[in-house]
Amino acid sequence: MSTTNISRRRFLKSSAAVAAGVGITGVAPSFAAPSAGNQSNIKNQKALVFIMLDGGNDSYNMLVPYSQHHYAEYNKTRSNLALKHPKLLALDGFKDKDNRTFALHPSMPEVQDLFAKKKLSFISNIGLLVEPVTKESFKNNSAKLPLGLMSHSDQFKHWQSARPNERINQGWFGFMADSIQPNPKLNQIPMGISLAGRNIMQDGVGSTSYAITEKGSVGLVVKPSRRQSSDMRELNRIILKNFEALLNYKYDNDPFKQTYLSLTRKAQSLHEKFRDSIKSVRVPGRFSGSPLSQQLKMVAQSIKAADELGTPQQTFFIRYMGWDHHDELLDNQQRMLRVLSRGLGEFQASLDQMGLTEQVVTMTGSDFGRTLTSNGNGTDHGWGGNVMVMGGPVDGGKVFGRYPDLTLGSSNSLDVGNGVLIPTTSTDVAYAELAMWFGVQKNELGKLFPNLHKFHDLSSGSLPLGLIKQA
């Protein structure tokens, strides 16, 4: 039978994903952001892509000190988890204020190349903060700390909400969508497109994400074939006719059924819009077969189809799971960083070939960094860590923030025990700069990130990090 396979579970999931704001409480921050109404050319097109390394990436084995003195410090602290110096991939052309040079995990040659081409930078020792924290304020319990510090579920949510002192179900991508796309039409694809189902980051008060898979949108499609018999074509016609009749049925005396049907109708409408918009879009370059690479290929295809989709400004959320390496850290990270590096390299190469280099910024995040100390064969939950930011707008080939000393104990002002490092750069600072690039006015950032003023003077003439190149 020549019909696409549509599972009930996947269709219901797609239907639920378009329930924009149903059951959501809260107050959206009102801030100035550019209208998407008349932006239809590539110069106005922008996309933010966020890849969540779900589980807590041991990022001090991703970005490693390379200069001899600093590597020796790393090697002593990391003990049996330390990577061998000759195998590291050197990052040439950059030294920090401590004259420290850096290298990458051996599984990341594509990231090394992107760094050399100044299309990728790192932010070091970044993490969730409510306010600046010192070792003393942490130890005497006077510091305001993120709720559920070192808890997977809490920190995973806080990275998306940018409100670590609250437990809310909305995120900063969603709040931006509330302003940029306030009254979408029935078949308007949301600004937020998710490859990970419903998520907090892209949920606002009136906005939510549109969930797709690496193969595209999910919905009912009846596909006739030239080889079908007349009976089979008739069966397909009847299936489609009855489905359309179902969508148009009115449950006048049952508001619950009518609401559910409305959501289903909207899901099918969005599916048809998305399917028709991307069906003729082809992206150049080769993408490997990993789920991450295939998801990034679909992201590239969706960005290329932005005009057809009617969403010149887009956000994307990807969830790469499995980074909670309490055990077998070295083997697991070697395999997973290889997938990540390859996927980033393929994605950026495709964007470059399509002329979209300057329109897209990609950032990685993770629940938290991990302990510098070994638990025997892995590491435990930590706090500050390292992330990557990639794209043409990025001031590439640098390590932003402050890469910490990797000694342990009293000699390290950031170590609160077992190599758990207090972050020296707040996620708010990085997010604020990305939001400004996306179009949020500088004087409105405090509404989007209520804790930002504790880490950056919003009245100053400087950028929070300098991560994005000045126009």
Salt bridges, closest charged atoms under 4 A:
ASP54 OD2 - ARG319 NE 2.43
ASP58 OD1 - ARG78 NH1 2.65
ASP96 OD2 - ARG100 NH1 2.52
ASP98 OD2 - ARG100 NH1 3.59
GLU110 OE2 - ARG338 NH2 2.77
ASP113 OD2 - LYS117 NZ 3.07
ASP154 OD1 - ARG167 NE 2.71
GLU166 OE2 - ARG163 NH1 3.85
ASP203 OD2 - ARG198 NE 2.82
GLU234 OE2 - ARG237 NH2 2.54
ASP254 OD2 - LYS257 NZ 3.92
ASP276 OD1 - ARG275 NE 3.03
ASP276 OD1 - LYS279 NZ 3.99
ASP324 OD2 - HIS152 NE2 3.08
ASP324 OD1 - HIS326 NE2 2.99
ASP324 OD1 - ARG370 NH2 3.00
ASP324 OD1 - HIS381 NE2 3.51
ASP352 OD2 - LYS119 NZ 2.57
ASP367 OD2 - HIS152 ND1 2.92
ASP380 OD1 - HIS326 ND1 2.85
ASP395 OD2 - LYS398 NZ 2.79
ASP405 OD1 - ARG100 NH2 3.42
GLU444 OE1 - LYS447 NZ 3.09
